[in-house]
Amino acid sequence: MTDAFVLGGVRTPFARYGSSLSHIRADDLLGMIMKGACERVGVPMDQIEDIVAGCVNPAHEGMGDVGRWAALAAGFPDSVAGATINRFCASSLSATINVAHAIRAGDLGVGIACGVESMSRSGWAYMKGDAPFSPRGPVILLDTMWAGAGGPPNPALLARNAYIGMIETAQNVADRYGLTREEIDAFALRSQQHAKAARDSGRLAKEILPVEIAATKKAPGRTFEHDEFIRDDTTAEQLAKLPPQPGTKQMTAANSTPLTDGASAVLLASGERAAELGVRPLARVVSSAVYGIDPLVMGIAPAWAIPLAIKRAGLQPEQIDVWEVHEAFSAQALGVLRELPNQLGGFTVPDEKLTPNGGAVAIGHPFGATGTRYVLTLATELRERNARYGVVGVCVGSGQGVAVVLENPEAS
């Protein structure tokens, strides 16, 4: 079987809802980052065979197959195919797996896995009536920013609590593992401190493609080059003063991921095609896994997906040098870390190996773009550390977890 390699990639800086990226169409934002990834890695656009994009809220400019639309808008040749998938927050991580599987099967030589989310630009939708071609049914107006929650409730899904709000699932995880507000805030502070250090050292800049922001009547043009959520002045005292979000006891704006706009992309190829293109592979895709759990505690599913991916890689947890555990919420990530020893024979993830550059609580979480952001971050970190193995695990609304193991082929 042919190996699949991550050649490299780029991402936008991640922006606040309604802020720096809100003026850019979702298809243009994704196209910009796919083109930028090709340029950064040094692979001509006409060498790409297929694109798989992740997008959770494909409304308006992202409606339909945003992977294909973005490729055409960015100037990729007509011959470059494209598809779009949705596995909620792990959409582009699943896109990475799909492209890697096609390469390993011998059906693809070079492809792009990517993702985009413009929370700012998602629109509103009316539901149709039951009759064919009816102009409109009951006046149910949906904010497609929350498209992951579905349309009018399905009674069967209501019975399964599948529509539960993600922040409520985080509180459920906190309750299950007896997490205190102090522990949860401390983890959020850790994420901010690590992300700030990574930004200040230039580590995050190695992943980011700066975006030129055009001048408007209200503001001059500028270069957008840093994630907007990293705060220089975060303290434990400040975090402790924030009130809980409605319906929760411990979840606050600071220990939850913010509404985020952004895009990310990675190039993958077989070893043979990488050599032909003269590109030094950044990481090898070793294994992957998915796992489903009760939607009420959706956030802890990576605690089962990660061990399964490690087992399929033929590794022991002690061999993993970098652990990227997604932070949809600080409490959710802590729940994964509390559960992992139960699934890994007592092994506890060392703090120095955990999300060394900060997680999504500090960096941001544009749903469809998060997976390939983690792949790029993990592959780059393995190279930076001269470390061999890393794993990324992402939780998924509705109760799923997705994990991928990467290897640095040049680790000594």
C-alpha positions as CSV (number, residue, x, y, z in Angstrom):
1,M,0.0,0.0,0.0
2,T,1.3,3.5,-0.9
3,D,2.0,5.9,2.0
4,A,0.3,9.3,2.2
5,F,2.4,12.3,3.2
6,V,1.5,15.8,4.4
7,L,3.7,18.1,2.3
8,G,2.7,21.3,4.1
9,G,0.0,23.9,4.1
10,V,-1.2,27.3,5.4
11,R,-4.1,28.8,7.2
12,T,-5.5,32.3,7.6
13,P,-5.1,34.0,10.9
14,F,-8.3,33.2,12.8
15,A,-10.7,36.2,13.2
16,R,-13.5,37.2,15.5
17,Y,-17.1,37.0,14.3
18,G,-17.9,40.2,12.4
19,S,-14.3,41.3,12.3
20,S,-11.2,41.1,10.0
21,L,-12.4,38.4,7.6
22,S,-16.1,39.1,7.6
23,H,-15.9,41.0,4.3
24,I,-14.4,38.0,2.4
25,R,-16.7,35.5,0.8
26,A,-16.4,31.9,2.1
27,D,-15.5,30.5,-1.4
28,D,-12.9,33.3,-1.9
29,L,-11.4,32.7,1.6
30,L,-11.0,29.0,0.9
31,G,-9.7,29.5,-2.6
32,M,-7.2,32.0,-1.3
33,I,-5.8,29.6,1.2
34,M,-5.7,26.6,-1.2
35,K,-3.8,28.7,-3.7
36,G,-1.5,29.9,-0.9
37,A,-0.9,26.4,0.3
38,C,0.3,25.4,-3.2
39,E,2.6,28.4,-3.4
40,R,4.0,27.8,0.1
41,V,4.7,24.1,-0.5
42,G,5.9,24.7,-4.1
43,V,3.4,22.5,-6.0
44,P,1.9,24.0,-9.2
45,M,-1.9,24.3,-9.0
46,D,-2.2,22.2,-12.2
47,Q,-0.6,19.2,-10.4
48,I,-3.5,19.0,-7.9
49,E,-5.9,16.2,-8.8
50,D,-8.6,16.5,-6.2
51,I,-9.7,18.7,-3.3
52,V,-11.8,17.7,-0.3
53,A,-13.1,20.5,1.8
54,G,-14.8,20.6,5.2
55,C,-17.5,23.1,5.8
56,V,-20.2,22.9,8.5
57,N,-22.4,25.9,7.6
58,P,-22.3,26.0,3.8
59,A,-24.8,28.8,3.3
60,H,-24.8,31.6,0.7
61,E,-21.3,31.8,-0.8
62,G,-20.4,28.3,0.5
63,M,-23.7,26.8,-0.6
64,G,-23.3,23.6,-2.6
65,D,-19.8,22.2,-3.2
66,V,-17.6,25.0,-1.8
67,G,-14.5,22.8,-2.4
68,R,-15.1,22.9,-6.2
69,W,-16.4,26.5,-6.3
70,A,-13.4,27.8,-4.3
71,A,-11.0,26.0,-6.7
72,L,-12.6,27.6,-9.8
73,A,-12.8,31.0,-8.1
74,A,-9.1,30.8,-7.2
75,G,-8.0,29.9,-10.7
76,F,-7.3,26.2,-10.4
77,P,-7.5,24.4,-13.7
78,D,-10.9,22.9,-14.7
79,S,-9.2,19.5,-14.3
80,V,-8.9,19.9,-10.6
81,A,-11.9,18.2,-9.0
82,G,-13.4,19.1,-5.7
83,A,-15.8,17.8,-3.0
84,T,-17.2,19.1,0.3
85,I,-18.0,17.1,3.4
86,N,-19.5,17.8,6.8
87,R,-18.6,16.0,10.0
88,F,-19.2,19.1,12.1
89,C,-16.0,20.2,13.9
90,A,-13.9,17.4,12.5
91,S,-15.0,18.1,8.9
92,S,-11.5,19.0,7.5
93,L,-9.8,16.3,9.7
94,S,-12.1,13.8,7.9
95,A,-11.2,15.5,4.6
96,T,-7.6,14.8,5.4
97,I,-8.4,11.1,6.1
98,N,-10.4,10.9,2.8
99,V,-7.5,12.3,0.8
100,A,-5.0,10.1,2.6
101,H,-7.1,7.0,2.0
102,A,-7.3,7.8,-1.8
103,I,-3.6,8.2,-2.0
104,R,-2.9,4.9,0.0
105,A,-5.3,3.1,-2.3
106,G,-3.4,4.3,-5.4
107,D,-6.4,6.3,-6.7
108,L,-4.8,9.8,-6.1
109,G,-1.3,11.2,-6.4
110,V,-1.6,14.8,-5.1
111,G,-4.6,16.3,-3.3
112,I,-5.7,19.1,-1.0
113,A,-7.5,18.6,2.3
114,C,-8.9,21.9,3.5
115,G,-11.7,23.6,5.4
116,V,-13.5,27.0,5.8
117,E,-16.0,28.6,8.0
118,S,-17.4,32.1,7.8
119,M,-19.6,32.4,10.8
120,S,-20.0,36.1,10.0
121,R,-21.4,35.5,6.5
122,S,-23.7,32.6,7.0
123,G,-27.3,33.6,6.3
124,W,-30.9,33.0,7.1
125,A,-33.3,30.4,5.6
126,Y,-37.0,29.8,5.5
127,M,-38.3,26.2,5.4
128,K,-40.4,24.9,2.5
129,G,-43.9,23.5,2.9
130,D,-44.7,19.8,2.5
131,A,-46.3,20.2,-1.0
132,P,-44.1,20.0,-4.1
133,F,-42.7,23.4,-5.1
134,S,-44.5,25.1,-2.3
135,P,-43.0,28.6,-1.8
136,R,-42.8,28.4,1.9
137,G,-44.1,26.3,4.8
138,P,-44.6,27.4,8.4
139,V,-42.6,30.6,9.1
140,I,-39.6,28.9,10.6
141,L,-36.5,31.1,10.1
142,L,-33.2,29.4,10.6
143,D,-29.9,31.0,11.3
144,T,-27.6,28.8,9.1
145,M,-24.7,29.7,11.3
146,W,-26.1,27.0,13.5
147,A,-26.8,24.6,10.6
148,G,-25.2,21.8,12.6
149,A,-28.3,21.8,14.8
150,G,-30.5,20.9,11.8
151,G,-33.8,22.2,10.7
152,P,-37.2,21.7,12.5
153,P,-36.7,19.2,15.2
154,N,-37.0,15.5,14.4
155,P,-38.9,13.8,17.3
156,A,-36.5,10.8,17.2
157,L,-33.5,13.0,17.6
158,L,-35.2,15.0,20.3
159,A,-35.7,11.8,22.2
160,R,-32.0,11.1,21.9
161,N,-31.1,14.6,23.1
162,A,-29.2,15.0,19.9
163,Y,-30.0,18.7,19.6
164,I,-28.4,19.6,22.9
165,G,-26.3,22.8,22.9
166,M,-22.6,22.2,22.8
167,I,-22.0,24.4,25.8
168,E,-24.5,22.2,27.8
169,T,-22.5,19.1,26.8
170,A,-19.4,20.8,28.2
171,Q,-21.2,21.3,31.5
172,N,-22.2,17.7,31.4
173,V,-18.6,16.6,31.0
174,A,-17.6,18.9,33.9
175,D,-20.2,17.3,36.1
176,R,-19.2,13.8,35.1
177,Y,-15.6,14.3,36.0
178,G,-16.1,16.6,38.9
179,L,-14.2,19.5,37.3
180,T,-14.0,22.7,39.3
181,R,-14.3,26.2,37.9
182,E,-10.7,26.8,39.0
183,E,-9.5,23.8,37.0
184,I,-11.4,24.8,33.9
185,D,-10.2,28.4,34.0
186,A,-6.6,27.3,34.7
187,F,-6.8,25.2,31.5
188,A,-8.1,28.2,29.5
189,L,-5.2,30.3,31.0
190,R,-2.7,27.6,29.9
191,S,-4.1,27.7,26.4
192,Q,-3.7,31.5,26.2
193,Q,-0.2,31.5,27.7
194,H,1.0,28.8,25.3
195,A,-0.6,30.5,22.3
196,K,0.9,33.9,23.2
197,A,4.4,32.3,23.5
198,A,3.9,30.6,20.1
199,R,2.8,33.8,18.5
200,D,5.6,35.9,20.1
201,S,8.3,33.4,19.1
202,G,7.1,33.3,15.5
203,R,6.1,29.7,15.7
204,L,2.5,30.4,14.7
205,A,3.6,32.6,11.8
206,K,5.1,29.5,10.2
207,E,1.5,28.2,9.6
208,I,-0.2,31.5,8.7
209,L,-0.7,33.2,5.4
210,P,-1.3,36.9,6.1
211,V,-4.4,38.4,4.5
212,E,-4.5,41.8,3.0
213,I,-7.5,43.8,4.2
214,A,-8.6,46.4,1.8
215,A,-9.2,50.0,2.9
216,T,-12.7,51.2,3.6
217,K,-14.3,54.6,4.3
218,K,-13.9,53.8,8.0
219,A,-10.5,52.2,8.2
220,P,-7.2,52.1,6.2
221,G,-5.9,49.0,4.5
222,R,-3.8,46.7,6.6
223,T,-2.2,43.2,6.8
224,F,-4.0,40.8,9.0
225,E,-1.4,38.3,10.3
226,H,-2.2,37.2,13.9
227,D,-5.0,35.3,15.5
228,E,-7.4,37.7,17.1
229,F,-8.3,35.7,20.2
230,I,-4.9,35.5,21.8
231,R,-4.8,37.9,24.8
232,D,-1.6,39.3,26.3
233,D,-3.1,40.2,29.6
234,T,-5.1,37.2,30.6
235,T,-4.9,36.3,34.3
236,A,-6.5,33.8,36.6
237,E,-8.2,36.7,38.5
238,Q,-9.8,38.1,35.4
239,L,-11.1,34.6,34.4
240,A,-12.6,34.0,37.8
241,K,-14.7,37.2,37.5
242,L,-16.5,36.2,34.3
243,P,-20.1,35.1,34.8
244,P,-21.2,31.6,33.6
245,Q,-23.0,31.4,30.3
246,P,-26.8,30.9,30.5
247,G,-27.8,27.4,31.3
248,T,-24.3,26.4,32.7
249,K,-22.5,26.7,36.1
250,Q,-18.9,26.9,34.9
251,M,-18.7,27.7,31.2
252,T,-17.7,31.3,30.4
253,A,-16.8,33.2,27.3
254,A,-13.1,32.7,28.2
255,N,-13.1,29.0,28.7
256,S,-15.2,28.3,25.6
257,T,-14.2,28.6,21.9
258,P,-15.4,31.9,20.3
259,L,-17.3,32.3,17.1
260,T,-14.6,32.3,14.4
261,D,-14.0,33.0,10.7
262,G,-11.0,31.2,9.0
263,A,-9.7,28.7,6.5
264,S,-6.9,26.2,6.4
265,A,-5.4,23.8,3.8
266,V,-2.8,21.0,3.6
267,L,-1.4,19.3,0.6
268,L,-1.0,15.5,0.6
269,A,0.8,13.2,-1.8
270,S,2.2,9.8,-2.3
271,G,6.0,9.5,-1.7
272,E,6.5,8.9,-5.4
273,R,4.7,12.1,-6.4
274,A,6.4,14.1,-3.7
275,A,9.8,13.0,-5.1
276,E,8.7,13.9,-8.6
277,L,7.7,17.3,-7.5
278,G,10.9,17.8,-5.5
279,V,9.0,18.4,-2.2
280,R,10.3,17.2,1.1
281,P,7.4,15.6,3.0
282,L,6.6,17.1,6.4
283,A,4.8,14.1,7.9
284,R,3.4,10.7,7.1
285,V,-0.2,9.8,7.8
286,V,0.1,6.6,9.8
287,S,-3.5,5.8,11.0
288,S,-6.9,7.2,11.8
289,A,-10.0,6.3,13.8
290,V,-13.6,7.5,14.4
291,Y,-15.7,6.7,17.4
292,G,-19.3,7.5,18.5
293,I,-20.7,8.2,22.0
294,D,-23.8,9.6,23.7
295,P,-24.5,13.1,22.3
296,L,-25.0,14.4,25.9
297,V,-21.3,14.1,26.5
298,M,-20.1,14.5,22.9
299,G,-16.8,16.2,23.9
300,I,-15.1,13.2,25.4
301,A,-15.3,11.0,22.3
302,P,-11.6,11.6,21.4
303,A,-10.7,9.6,24.5
304,W,-11.8,6.6,22.6
305,A,-10.8,7.6,19.0
306,I,-7.2,8.5,20.0
307,P,-6.4,5.2,21.6
308,L,-7.9,3.4,18.6
309,A,-5.8,5.4,16.2
310,I,-2.6,4.7,18.3
311,K,-3.4,1.0,18.4
312,R,-3.9,0.9,14.6
313,A,-0.5,2.6,14.2
314,G,1.1,-0.2,16.1
315,L,2.3,2.2,18.8
316,Q,2.2,2.6,22.5
317,P,1.0,5.9,24.1
318,E,4.5,6.4,25.5
319,Q,5.8,6.8,21.9
320,I,3.5,9.8,21.1
321,D,5.6,12.9,21.3
322,V,2.9,15.6,20.7
323,W,-0.8,15.4,21.6
324,E,-3.2,17.8,20.0
325,V,-6.4,17.4,21.9
326,H,-9.1,19.8,20.6
327,E,-10.4,22.4,23.0
328,A,-14.0,23.1,22.0
329,F,-14.3,24.0,25.7
330,S,-11.7,23.8,28.4
331,A,-13.9,21.5,30.4
332,Q,-14.4,19.2,27.4
333,A,-10.6,18.9,26.8
334,L,-10.1,18.3,30.5
335,G,-12.7,15.5,30.3
336,V,-10.8,13.9,27.5
337,L,-7.6,14.0,29.5
338,R,-9.4,12.6,32.5
339,E,-10.8,9.7,30.5
340,L,-7.7,8.9,28.4
341,P,-5.9,7.0,31.3
342,N,-8.9,4.7,31.5
343,Q,-8.6,3.9,27.8
344,L,-4.8,3.8,27.7
345,G,-4.0,1.4,30.6
346,G,-3.3,4.2,33.1
347,F,-1.1,6.4,30.8
348,T,-1.4,10.1,31.5
349,V,-0.5,12.6,28.8
350,P,2.5,14.7,29.9
351,D,1.8,18.4,30.1
352,E,4.9,19.3,28.1
353,K,3.6,17.2,25.2
354,L,0.0,18.6,25.2
355,T,-1.0,21.3,22.7
356,P,2.3,23.0,23.0
357,N,1.2,26.1,21.0
358,G,-2.1,26.6,22.7
359,G,-5.5,25.2,21.6
360,A,-8.7,26.4,20.1
361,V,-9.9,28.3,23.2
362,A,-7.1,30.7,22.6
363,I,-6.5,30.4,18.8
364,G,-10.1,30.1,17.6
365,H,-12.4,27.4,16.2
366,P,-13.8,28.0,12.6
367,F,-15.6,24.7,12.5
368,G,-14.8,23.5,9.1
369,A,-11.2,24.7,9.1
370,T,-10.2,23.4,12.5
371,G,-9.2,19.8,11.5
372,T,-6.6,20.8,8.8
373,R,-5.4,23.5,11.1
374,Y,-4.5,20.8,13.7
375,V,-2.9,18.6,11.0
376,L,-0.7,21.5,9.9
377,T,0.1,22.4,13.5
378,L,1.0,18.9,14.5
379,A,3.1,18.1,11.4
380,T,5.0,21.4,11.8
381,E,5.5,20.8,15.5
382,L,6.9,17.3,14.9
383,R,9.5,18.8,12.6
384,E,10.3,21.7,14.9
385,R,10.9,19.3,17.8
386,N,12.7,16.6,15.7
387,A,10.0,14.4,17.3
388,R,8.7,11.3,15.6
389,Y,5.0,10.6,16.4
390,G,2.0,12.9,17.1
391,V,-1.7,12.5,17.4
392,V,-4.6,14.8,17.0
393,G,-8.1,14.2,18.3
394,V,-11.2,16.3,17.7
395,C,-14.6,16.0,19.2
396,V,-17.7,16.3,17.1
397,G,-21.2,17.6,17.8
398,S,-23.8,14.8,17.9
399,G,-21.3,12.6,19.8
400,Q,-18.3,11.6,17.7
401,G,-14.5,11.7,17.9
402,V,-12.0,11.6,15.1
403,A,-8.2,11.0,15.5
404,V,-5.2,10.9,13.2
405,V,-1.6,9.7,14.0
406,L,1.2,11.4,12.1
407,E,4.9,10.5,11.8
408,N,7.9,12.8,11.1
409,P,9.8,10.7,8.5
410,E,13.0,12.6,9.3
411,A,13.0,12.2,13.1
412,S,16.4,11.0,14.4
